[in-house]
Amino acid sequence: MFQQATDYRPPVWPPVEGEQRPMMHFDFQVGDLDAAVDDAVTLGATVADAQPQENVRVLIDPAGHPFCLVRDDD
């Protein structure tokens, strides 16, 4: 179930002690990482400053939730 939280604070990425932690996390496998990032940004996401790996891009959705696009290397 999802419901509106009137005292909502977006999570901080990367996590910081004492700040709101991520409440959910999605990883999406993509064939073309650069194209997928461009599409996500066009739809309102922003690229996070902290990037953990070469084949992963952390983005932030418009509500502040981080999610990952993961290049499918298979």
Distance bins in CASP14 RR format, pairs under 12 A and 6 or more apart:
PFRMAT RR
TARGET T0000
AUTHOR 0000-0000-0000
RMODE 2
METHOD distances of the structure
MODEL  1
2 8 0 0 0 0 0 1 0 0 0 0 0
2 23 0 0 0 0 0 1 0 0 0 0 0
2 24 0 0 0 0 0 1 0 0 0 0 0
2 63 0 0 0 0 0 1 0 0 0 0 0
4 63 0 0 0 0 0 1 0 0 0 0 0
5 20 0 0 0 0 0 1 0 0 0 0 0
5 23 0 0 0 0 1 0 0 0 0 0 0
5 63 0 0 0 0 0 1 0 0 0 0 0
7 20 0 0 0 0 0 1 0 0 0 0 0
8 20 0 0 0 0 1 0 0 0 0 0 0
8 23 0 0 0 0 1 0 0 0 0 0 0
8 63 1 0 0 1 0 0 0 0 0 0 0
8 64 0 0 0 0 1 0 0 0 0 0 0
8 65 0 0 0 0 0 1 0 0 0 0 0
9 18 0 0 0 0 0 1 0 0 0 0 0
9 19 0 0 0 0 1 0 0 0 0 0 0
9 20 1 0 1 0 0 0 0 0 0 0 0
9 21 0 0 0 0 0 1 0 0 0 0 0
9 22 0 0 0 0 0 1 0 0 0 0 0
9 23 0 0 0 0 0 1 0 0 0 0 0
9 63 0 0 0 0 0 1 0 0 0 0 0
9 64 0 0 0 0 1 0 0 0 0 0 0
9 65 0 0 0 0 0 1 0 0 0 0 0
10 19 0 0 0 0 1 0 0 0 0 0 0
10 20 1 0 0 1 0 0 0 0 0 0 0
10 21 0 0 0 0 0 1 0 0 0 0 0
10 22 0 0 0 0 1 0 0 0 0 0 0
10 23 0 0 0 0 1 0 0 0 0 0 0
10 46 0 0 0 0 0 1 0 0 0 0 0
10 48 0 0 0 0 0 1 0 0 0 0 0
10 60 1 0 0 1 0 0 0 0 0 0 0
10 61 0 0 0 0 1 0 0 0 0 0 0
10 62 0 0 0 0 1 0 0 0 0 0 0
10 63 1 0 0 1 0 0 0 0 0 0 0
10 64 1 1 0 0 0 0 0 0 0 0 0
10 65 1 0 0 1 0 0 0 0 0 0 0
10 66 0 0 0 0 1 0 0 0 0 0 0
11 18 0 0 0 0 0 1 0 0 0 0 0
11 19 1 0 0 1 0 0 0 0 0 0 0
11 20 1 0 1 0 0 0 0 0 0 0 0
11 21 1 0 1 0 0 0 0 0 0 0 0
11 22 1 0 1 0 0 0 0 0 0 0 0
11 23 1 0 0 1 0 0 0 0 0 0 0
11 24 0 0 0 0 1 0 0 0 0 0 0
11 25 0 0 0 0 1 0 0 0 0 0 0
11 48 0 0 0 0 0 1 0 0 0 0 0
11 58 0 0 0 0 0 1 0 0 0 0 0
11 60 0 0 0 0 1 0 0 0 0 0 0
11 61 0 0 0 0 0 1 0 0 0 0 0
11 63 0 0 0 0 1 0 0 0 0 0 0
11 64 1 0 0 1 0 0 0 0 0 0 0
11 65 1 0 0 1 0 0 0 0 0 0 0
11 66 1 0 0 1 0 0 0 0 0 0 0
11 67 0 0 0 0 0 1 0 0 0 0 0
12 18 0 0 0 0 1 0 0 0 0 0 0
12 19 1 0 1 0 0 0 0 0 0 0 0
12 20 1 0 0 1 0 0 0 0 0 0 0
12 21 1 0 0 1 0 0 0 0 0 0 0
12 22 0 0 0 0 1 0 0 0 0 0 0
12 23 0 0 0 0 0 1 0 0 0 0 0
12 48 0 0 0 0 0 1 0 0 0 0 0
12 49 0 0 0 0 0 1 0 0 0 0 0
12 50 0 0 0 0 0 1 0 0 0 0 0
12 60 0 0 0 0 0 1 0 0 0 0 0
12 64 0 0 0 0 1 0 0 0 0 0 0
12 65 0 0 0 0 0 1 0 0 0 0 0
12 66 0 0 0 0 1 0 0 0 0 0 0
13 19 0 0 0 0 1 0 0 0 0 0 0
13 20 0 0 0 0 0 1 0 0 0 0 0
13 21 0 0 0 0 1 0 0 0 0 0 0
13 22 1 0 0 1 0 0 0 0 0 0 0
13 23 0 0 0 0 0 1 0 0 0 0 0
13 25 0 0 0 0 1 0 0 0 0 0 0
13 46 0 0 0 0 0 1 0 0 0 0 0
13 47 0 0 0 0 0 1 0 0 0 0 0
13 48 1 0 1 0 0 0 0 0 0 0 0
13 49 0 0 0 0 1 0 0 0 0 0 0
13 50 1 0 0 1 0 0 0 0 0 0 0
13 51 0 0 0 0 0 1 0 0 0 0 0
13 52 0 0 0 0 0 1 0 0 0 0 0
13 58 1 0 0 1 0 0 0 0 0 0 0
13 59 0 0 0 0 1 0 0 0 0 0 0
13 60 1 0 0 1 0 0 0 0 0 0 0
13 61 0 0 0 0 0 1 0 0 0 0 0
13 64 0 0 0 0 1 0 0 0 0 0 0
13 65 0 0 0 0 1 0 0 0 0 0 0
13 66 1 0 1 0 0 0 0 0 0 0 0
13 67 0 0 0 0 1 0 0 0 0 0 0
13 68 0 0 0 0 0 1 0 0 0 0 0
14 21 0 0 0 0 0 1 0 0 0 0 0
14 22 0 0 0 0 1 0 0 0 0 0 0
14 48 0 0 0 0 1 0 0 0 0 0 0
14 49 0 0 0 0 1 0 0 0 0 0 0
14 50 1 0 1 0 0 0 0 0 0 0 0
14 51 0 0 0 0 0 1 0 0 0 0 0
14 52 0 0 0 0 1 0 0 0 0 0 0
14 58 0 0 0 0 1 0 0 0 0 0 0
14 60 0 0 0 0 0 1 0 0 0 0 0
14 66 0 0 0 0 1 0 0 0 0 0 0
15 21 1 0 1 0 0 0 0 0 0 0 0
15 22 1 0 0 1 0 0 0 0 0 0 0
15 23 0 0 0 0 0 1 0 0 0 0 0
15 25 0 0 0 0 0 1 0 0 0 0 0
15 48 0 0 0 0 0 1 0 0 0 0 0
15 50 0 0 0 0 0 1 0 0 0 0 0
15 58 0 0 0 0 0 1 0 0 0 0 0
15 66 0 0 0 0 1 0 0 0 0 0 0
16 22 0 0 0 0 0 1 0 0 0 0 0
16 50 0 0 0 0 0 1 0 0 0 0 0
20 63 0 0 0 0 0 1 0 0 0 0 0
20 64 0 0 0 0 1 0 0 0 0 0 0
20 65 0 0 0 0 0 1 0 0 0 0 0
20 66 0 0 0 0 0 1 0 0 0 0 0
21 65 0 0 0 0 0 1 0 0 0 0 0
21 66 0 0 0 0 0 1 0 0 0 0 0
22 48 0 0 0 0 0 1 0 0 0 0 0
22 58 0 0 0 0 0 1 0 0 0 0 0
22 60 0 0 0 0 0 1 0 0 0 0 0
22 61 0 0 0 0 0 1 0 0 0 0 0
22 63 0 0 0 0 0 1 0 0 0 0 0
22 64 0 0 0 0 1 0 0 0 0 0 0
22 65 1 0 0 1 0 0 0 0 0 0 0
22 66 1 0 1 0 0 0 0 0 0 0 0
22 67 0 0 0 0 1 0 0 0 0 0 0
22 68 0 0 0 0 0 1 0 0 0 0 0
23 61 0 0 0 0 0 1 0 0 0 0 0
23 63 0 0 0 0 0 1 0 0 0 0 0
23 64 0 0 0 0 0 1 0 0 0 0 0
23 65 1 0 0 1 0 0 0 0 0 0 0
23 66 0 0 0 0 0 1 0 0 0 0 0
23 67 0 0 0 0 0 1 0 0 0 0 0
24 61 0 0 0 0 0 1 0 0 0 0 0
24 63 0 0 0 0 0 1 0 0 0 0 0
24 64 0 0 0 0 0 1 0 0 0 0 0
24 65 1 0 0 1 0 0 0 0 0 0 0
24 66 0 0 0 0 1 0 0 0 0 0 0
24 67 0 0 0 0 1 0 0 0 0 0 0
24 68 0 0 0 0 0 1 0 0 0 0 0
25 56 0 0 0 0 0 1 0 0 0 0 0
25 58 0 0 0 0 1 0 0 0 0 0 0
25 59 0 0 0 0 0 1 0 0 0 0 0
25 60 0 0 0 0 0 1 0 0 0 0 0
25 61 0 0 0 0 0 1 0 0 0 0 0
25 65 0 0 0 0 1 0 0 0 0 0 0
25 66 1 0 0 1 0 0 0 0 0 0 0
25 67 1 0 0 1 0 0 0 0 0 0 0
25 68 1 0 0 1 0 0 0 0 0 0 0
25 70 0 0 0 0 0 1 0 0 0 0 0
26 40 0 0 0 0 0 1 0 0 0 0 0
26 45 0 0 0 0 0 1 0 0 0 0 0
26 58 0 0 0 0 0 1 0 0 0 0 0
26 59 0 0 0 0 0 1 0 0 0 0 0
26 61 0 0 0 0 1 0 0 0 0 0 0
26 65 0 0 0 0 1 0 0 0 0 0 0
26 66 0 0 0 0 1 0 0 0 0 0 0
26 67 1 0 1 0 0 0 0 0 0 0 0
26 68 1 0 0 1 0 0 0 0 0 0 0
26 69 0 0 0 0 1 0 0 0 0 0 0
26 70 0 0 0 0 0 1 0 0 0 0 0
27 36 0 0 0 0 0 1 0 0 0 0 0
27 52 0 0 0 0 0 1 0 0 0 0 0
27 53 0 0 0 0 0 1 0 0 0 0 0
27 55 0 0 0 0 0 1 0 0 0 0 0
27 56 0 0 0 0 1 0 0 0 0 0 0
27 57 0 0 0 0 0 1 0 0 0 0 0
27 58 0 0 0 0 0 1 0 0 0 0 0
27 59 0 0 0 0 0 1 0 0 0 0 0
27 66 0 0 0 0 0 1 0 0 0 0 0
27 67 1 0 0 1 0 0 0 0 0 0 0
27 68 1 0 1 0 0 0 0 0 0 0 0
27 69 1 0 0 1 0 0 0 0 0 0 0
27 70 1 0 1 0 0 0 0 0 0 0 0
27 71 0 0 0 0 0 1 0 0 0 0 0
27 72 0 0 0 0 0 1 0 0 0 0 0
28 36 1 0 0 1 0 0 0 0 0 0 0
28 37 0 0 0 0 0 1 0 0 0 0 0
28 39 0 0 0 0 0 1 0 0 0 0 0
28 40 0 0 0 0 1 0 0 0 0 0 0
28 45 0 0 0 0 0 1 0 0 0 0 0
28 56 0 0 0 0 0 1 0 0 0 0 0
28 57 0 0 0 0 1 0 0 0 0 0 0
28 58 0 0 0 0 0 1 0 0 0 0 0
28 59 0 0 0 0 1 0 0 0 0 0 0
28 61 0 0 0 0 0 1 0 0 0 0 0
28 67 1 0 0 1 0 0 0 0 0 0 0
28 68 1 0 0 1 0 0 0 0 0 0 0
28 69 1 0 1 0 0 0 0 0 0 0 0
28 70 1 0 0 1 0 0 0 0 0 0 0
28 71 0 0 0 0 0 1 0 0 0 0 0
28 72 0 0 0 0 1 0 0 0 0 0 0
29 36 0 0 0 0 1 0 0 0 0 0 0
29 55 0 0 0 0 0 1 0 0 0 0 0
29 56 0 0 0 0 0 1 0 0 0 0 0
29 68 0 0 0 0 1 0 0 0 0 0 0
29 69 0 0 0 0 1 0 0 0 0 0 0
29 70 1 0 1 0 0 0 0 0 0 0 0
29 71 1 0 0 1 0 0 0 0 0 0 0
29 72 1 0 1 0 0 0 0 0 0 0 0
29 73 0 0 0 0 1 0 0 0 0 0 0
29 74 0 0 0 0 1 0 0 0 0 0 0
30 36 1 1 0 0 0 0 0 0 0 0 0
30 37 0 0 0 0 1 0 0 0 0 0 0
30 38 0 0 0 0 0 1 0 0 0 0 0
30 39 0 0 0 0 1 0 0 0 0 0 0
30 40 0 0 0 0 1 0 0 0 0 0 0
30 55 0 0 0 0 0 1 0 0 0 0 0
30 56 0 0 0 0 0 1 0 0 0 0 0
30 57 0 0 0 0 1 0 0 0 0 0 0
30 59 0 0 0 0 0 1 0 0 0 0 0
30 67 0 0 0 0 0 1 0 0 0 0 0
30 68 0 0 0 0 1 0 0 0 0 0 0
30 69 1 0 1 0 0 0 0 0 0 0 0
30 70 1 0 0 1 0 0 0 0 0 0 0
30 71 1 0 0 1 0 0 0 0 0 0 0
30 72 1 0 0 1 0 0 0 0 0 0 0
30 73 0 0 0 0 0 1 0 0 0 0 0
31 37 0 0 0 0 0 1 0 0 0 0 0
31 39 0 0 0 0 0 1 0 0 0 0 0
31 55 0 0 0 0 0 1 0 0 0 0 0
31 69 0 0 0 0 1 0 0 0 0 0 0
31 70 0 0 0 0 1 0 0 0 0 0 0
31 71 1 0 0 1 0 0 0 0 0 0 0
31 72 1 0 1 0 0 0 0 0 0 0 0
31 73 0 0 0 0 1 0 0 0 0 0 0
31 74 0 0 0 0 1 0 0 0 0 0 0
32 38 0 0 0 0 1 0 0 0 0 0 0
32 39 0 0 0 0 1 0 0 0 0 0 0
32 55 0 0 0 0 0 1 0 0 0 0 0
32 57 0 0 0 0 0 1 0 0 0 0 0
32 69 0 0 0 0 1 0 0 0 0 0 0
32 71 1 0 0 1 0 0 0 0 0 0 0
32 72 0 0 0 0 1 0 0 0 0 0 0
32 73 0 0 0 0 0 1 0 0 0 0 0
33 39 0 0 0 0 0 1 0 0 0 0 0
33 40 0 0 0 0 0 1 0 0 0 0 0
33 47 0 0 0 0 0 1 0 0 0 0 0
33 51 0 0 0 0 0 1 0 0 0 0 0
33 53 0 0 0 0 0 1 0 0 0 0 0
33 54 0 0 0 0 1 0 0 0 0 0 0
33 55 1 0 0 1 0 0 0 0 0 0 0
33 56 0 0 0 0 1 0 0 0 0 0 0
33 57 1 0 0 1 0 0 0 0 0 0 0
33 58 0 0 0 0 0 1 0 0 0 0 0
33 59 0 0 0 0 0 1 0 0 0 0 0
33 68 0 0 0 0 0 1 0 0 0 0 0
33 69 1 0 0 1 0 0 0 0 0 0 0
33 70 0 0 0 0 1 0 0 0 0 0 0
33 71 1 0 1 0 0 0 0 0 0 0 0
33 72 0 0 0 0 1 0 0 0 0 0 0
33 73 0 0 0 0 1 0 0 0 0 0 0
34 40 0 0 0 0 0 1 0 0 0 0 0
34 41 0 0 0 0 0 1 0 0 0 0 0
34 47 0 0 0 0 0 1 0 0 0 0 0
34 55 0 0 0 0 0 1 0 0 0 0 0
34 57 0 0 0 0 1 0 0 0 0 0 0
34 69 0 0 0 0 1 0 0 0 0 0 0
34 71 0 0 0 0 1 0 0 0 0 0 0
35 41 0 0 0 0 0 1 0 0 0 0 0
35 42 0 0 0 0 0 1 0 0 0 0 0
35 57 0 0 0 0 0 1 0 0 0 0 0
35 69 0 0 0 0 1 0 0 0 0 0 0
35 71 0 0 0 0 0 1 0 0 0 0 0
36 42 0 0 0 0 0 1 0 0 0 0 0
36 43 0 0 0 0 0 1 0 0 0 0 0
36 45 0 0 0 0 0 1 0 0 0 0 0
36 47 0 0 0 0 0 1 0 0 0 0 0
36 55 0 0 0 0 0 1 0 0 0 0 0
36 56 0 0 0 0 0 1 0 0 0 0 0
36 57 1 0 0 1 0 0 0 0 0 0 0
36 59 0 0 0 0 1 0 0 0 0 0 0
36 67 0 0 0 0 0 1 0 0 0 0 0
36 68 0 0 0 0 0 1 0 0 0 0 0
36 69 1 0 1 0 0 0 0 0 0 0 0
36 70 0 0 0 0 1 0 0 0 0 0 0
36 71 0 0 0 0 1 0 0 0 0 0 0
36 72 0 0 0 0 0 1 0 0 0 0 0
37 43 0 0 0 0 0 1 0 0 0 0 0
37 44 0 0 0 0 0 1 0 0 0 0 0
37 45 0 0 0 0 1 0 0 0 0 0 0
37 46 0 0 0 0 0 1 0 0 0 0 0
37 47 1 0 0 1 0 0 0 0 0 0 0
37 48 0 0 0 0 0 1 0 0 0 0 0
37 51 0 0 0 0 0 1 0 0 0 0 0
37 56 0 0 0 0 0 1 0 0 0 0 0
37 57 1 0 1 0 0 0 0 0 0 0 0
37 58 0 0 0 0 0 1 0 0 0 0 0
37 59 1 0 0 1 0 0 0 0 0 0 0
37 67 0 0 0 0 0 1 0 0 0 0 0
37 68 0 0 0 0 0 1 0 0 0 0 0
37 69 1 0 0 1 0 0 0 0 0 0 0
37 70 0 0 0 0 0 1 0 0 0 0 0
37 71 0 0 0 0 0 1 0 0 0 0 0
38 44 0 0 0 0 0 1 0 0 0 0 0
38 45 0 0 0 0 0 1 0 0 0 0 0
38 47 0 0 0 0 0 1 0 0 0 0 0
38 57 0 0 0 0 0 1 0 0 0 0 0
38 59 0 0 0 0 0 1 0 0 0 0 0
38 69 0 0 0 0 0 1 0 0 0 0 0
39 45 0 0 0 0 1 0 0 0 0 0 0
39 57 0 0 0 0 0 1 0 0 0 0 0
39 59 0 0 0 0 0 1 0 0 0 0 0
39 69 0 0 0 0 1 0 0 0 0 0 0
40 46 0 0 0 0 1 0 0 0 0 0 0
40 47 0 0 0 0 1 0 0 0 0 0 0
40 48 0 0 0 0 0 1 0 0 0 0 0
40 57 0 0 0 0 1 0 0 0 0 0 0
40 58 0 0 0 0 0 1 0 0 0 0 0
40 59 1 0 1 0 0 0 0 0 0 0 0
40 60 0 0 0 0 1 0 0 0 0 0 0
40 61 0 0 0 0 1 0 0 0 0 0 0
40 62 0 0 0 0 0 1 0 0 0 0 0
40 66 0 0 0 0 0 1 0 0 0 0 0
40 67 0 0 0 0 1 0 0 0 0 0 0
40 68 0 0 0 0 0 1 0 0 0 0 0
40 69 1 0 0 1 0 0 0 0 0 0 0
41 47 1 0 0 1 0 0 0 0 0 0 0
41 48 0 0 0 0 0 1 0 0 0 0 0
41 57 0 0 0 0 0 1 0 0 0 0 0
41 59 1 0 0 1 0 0 0 0 0 0 0
41 60 0 0 0 0 0 1 0 0 0 0 0
41 61 0 0 0 0 0 1 0 0 0 0 0
41 62 0 0 0 0 0 1 0 0 0 0 0
41 69 0 0 0 0 0 1 0 0 0 0 0
42 59 0 0 0 0 0 1 0 0 0 0 0
43 59 0 0 0 0 1 0 0 0 0 0 0
43 61 0 0 0 0 1 0 0 0 0 0 0
43 62 0 0 0 0 1 0 0 0 0 0 0
43 67 0 0 0 0 0 1 0 0 0 0 0
44 59 0 0 0 0 1 0 0 0 0 0 0
44 60 0 0 0 0 1 0 0 0 0 0 0
44 61 1 0 0 1 0 0 0 0 0 0 0
44 62 1 0 1 0 0 0 0 0 0 0 0
44 63 0 0 0 0 0 1 0 0 0 0 0
44 64 0 0 0 0 0 1 0 0 0 0 0
45 57 0 0 0 0 1 0 0 0 0 0 0
45 58 0 0 0 0 1 0 0 0 0 0 0
45 59 1 0 1 0 0 0 0 0 0 0 0
45 60 1 0 0 1 0 0 0 0 0 0 0
45 61 1 0 1 0 0 0 0 0 0 0 0
45 62 1 0 0 1 0 0 0 0 0 0 0
45 63 0 0 0 0 0 1 0 0 0 0 0
45 64 0 0 0 0 1 0 0 0 0 0 0
45 65 0 0 0 0 1 0 0 0 0 0 0
45 66 0 0 0 0 1 0 0 0 0 0 0
45 67 1 0 0 1 0 0 0 0 0 0 0
45 68 0 0 0 0 0 1 0 0 0 0 0
45 69 0 0 0 0 1 0 0 0 0 0 0
46 57 0 0 0 0 0 1 0 0 0 0 0
46 58 0 0 0 0 0 1 0 0 0 0 0
46 59 1 0 0 1 0 0 0 0 0 0 0
46 60 1 0 1 0 0 0 0 0 0 0 0
46 61 0 0 0 0 1 0 0 0 0 0 0
46 62 0 0 0 0 1 0 0 0 0 0 0
46 63 0 0 0 0 0 1 0 0 0 0 0
46 64 0 0 0 0 1 0 0 0 0 0 0
46 65 0 0 0 0 0 1 0 0 0 0 0
46 66 0 0 0 0 0 1 0 0 0 0 0
46 67 0 0 0 0 0 1 0 0 0 0 0
47 56 0 0 0 0 0 1 0 0 0 0 0
47 57 1 0 0 1 0 0 0 0 0 0 0
47 58 1 0 0 1 0 0 0 0 0 0 0
47 59 1 0 1 0 0 0 0 0 0 0 0
47 60 1 0 0 1 0 0 0 0 0 0 0
47 61 0 0 0 0 0 1 0 0 0 0 0
47 66 0 0 0 0 0 1 0 0 0 0 0
47 67 0 0 0 0 0 1 0 0 0 0 0
47 68 0 0 0 0 0 1 0 0 0 0 0
47 69 0 0 0 0 1 0 0 0 0 0 0
48 56 0 0 0 0 0 1 0 0 0 0 0
48 57 0 0 0 0 1 0 0 0 0 0 0
48 58 1 0 1 0 0 0 0 0 0 0 0
48 59 1 0 0 1 0 0 0 0 0 0 0
48 60 1 0 1 0 0 0 0 0 0 0 0
48 61 0 0 0 0 0 1 0 0 0 0 0
48 64 0 0 0 0 1 0 0 0 0 0 0
48 65 0 0 0 0 0 1 0 0 0 0 0
48 66 1 0 0 1 0 0 0 0 0 0 0
48 67 0 0 0 0 1 0 0 0 0 0 0
48 68 0 0 0 0 1 0 0 0 0 0 0
48 69 0 0 0 0 0 1 0 0 0 0 0
49 57 0 0 0 0 0 1 0 0 0 0 0
49 58 0 0 0 0 1 0 0 0 0 0 0
49 59 0 0 0 0 0 1 0 0 0 0 0
49 60 0 0 0 0 1 0 0 0 0 0 0
49 66 0 0 0 0 0 1 0 0 0 0 0
50 56 0 0 0 0 0 1 0 0 0 0 0
50 57 0 0 0 0 0 1 0 0 0 0 0
50 58 1 0 0 1 0 0 0 0 0 0 0
50 59 0 0 0 0 0 1 0 0 0 0 0
50 60 0 0 0 0 0 1 0 0 0 0 0
50 66 0 0 0 0 1 0 0 0 0 0 0
50 68 0 0 0 0 0 1 0 0 0 0 0
51 57 1 0 0 1 0 0 0 0 0 0 0
51 58 1 0 1 0 0 0 0 0 0 0 0
51 59 0 0 0 0 1 0 0 0 0 0 0
51 66 0 0 0 0 0 1 0 0 0 0 0
51 68 0 0 0 0 1 0 0 0 0 0 0
51 69 0 0 0 0 0 1 0 0 0 0 0
52 58 1 0 0 1 0 0 0 0 0 0 0
52 66 0 0 0 0 0 1 0 0 0 0 0
52 68 0 0 0 0 1 0 0 0 0 0 0
52 70 0 0 0 0 0 1 0 0 0 0 0
53 68 0 0 0 0 1 0 0 0 0 0 0
53 69 0 0 0 0 0 1 0 0 0 0 0
53 70 0 0 0 0 1 0 0 0 0 0 0
53 71 0 0 0 0 1 0 0 0 0 0 0
53 73 0 0 0 0 0 1 0 0 0 0 0
54 70 0 0 0 0 0 1 0 0 0 0 0
54 71 0 0 0 0 1 0 0 0 0 0 0
54 73 0 0 0 0 0 1 0 0 0 0 0
55 68 0 0 0 0 0 1 0 0 0 0 0
55 69 0 0 0 0 1 0 0 0 0 0 0
55 70 1 0 0 1 0 0 0 0 0 0 0
55 71 1 0 1 0 0 0 0 0 0 0 0
55 72 0 0 0 0 1 0 0 0 0 0 0
55 73 1 0 0 1 0 0 0 0 0 0 0
55 74 0 0 0 0 0 1 0 0 0 0 0
56 66 0 0 0 0 0 1 0 0 0 0 0
56 67 0 0 0 0 0 1 0 0 0 0 0
56 68 1 0 1 0 0 0 0 0 0 0 0
56 69 1 0 0 1 0 0 0 0 0 0 0
56 70 1 0 1 0 0 0 0 0 0 0 0
56 71 1 0 0 1 0 0 0 0 0 0 0
56 72 0 0 0 0 0 1 0 0 0 0 0
56 73 0 0 0 0 0 1 0 0 0 0 0
57 66 0 0 0 0 0 1 0 0 0 0 0
57 67 0 0 0 0 1 0 0 0 0 0 0
57 68 1 0 0 1 0 0 0 0 0 0 0
57 69 1 0 1 0 0 0 0 0 0 0 0
57 70 0 0 0 0 1 0 0 0 0 0 0
57 71 0 0 0 0 1 0 0 0 0 0 0
58 64 0 0 0 0 0 1 0 0 0 0 0
58 65 0 0 0 0 0 1 0 0 0 0 0
58 66 1 0 1 0 0 0 0 0 0 0 0
58 67 1 0 0 1 0 0 0 0 0 0 0
58 68 1 0 1 0 0 0 0 0 0 0 0
58 69 0 0 0 0 1 0 0 0 0 0 0
58 70 0 0 0 0 0 1 0 0 0 0 0
59 65 0 0 0 0 1 0 0 0 0 0 0
59 66 1 0 0 1 0 0 0 0 0 0 0
59 67 1 0 1 0 0 0 0 0 0 0 0
59 68 1 0 0 1 0 0 0 0 0 0 0
59 69 1 0 0 1 0 0 0 0 0 0 0
59 70 0 0 0 0 0 1 0 0 0 0 0
60 66 1 0 1 0 0 0 0 0 0 0 0
60 67 1 0 0 1 0 0 0 0 0 0 0
60 68 0 0 0 0 0 1 0 0 0 0 0
60 69 0 0 0 0 0 1 0 0 0 0 0
61 67 1 0 0 1 0 0 0 0 0 0 0
61 68 0 0 0 0 0 1 0 0 0 0 0
61 69 0 0 0 0 0 1 0 0 0 0 0
END
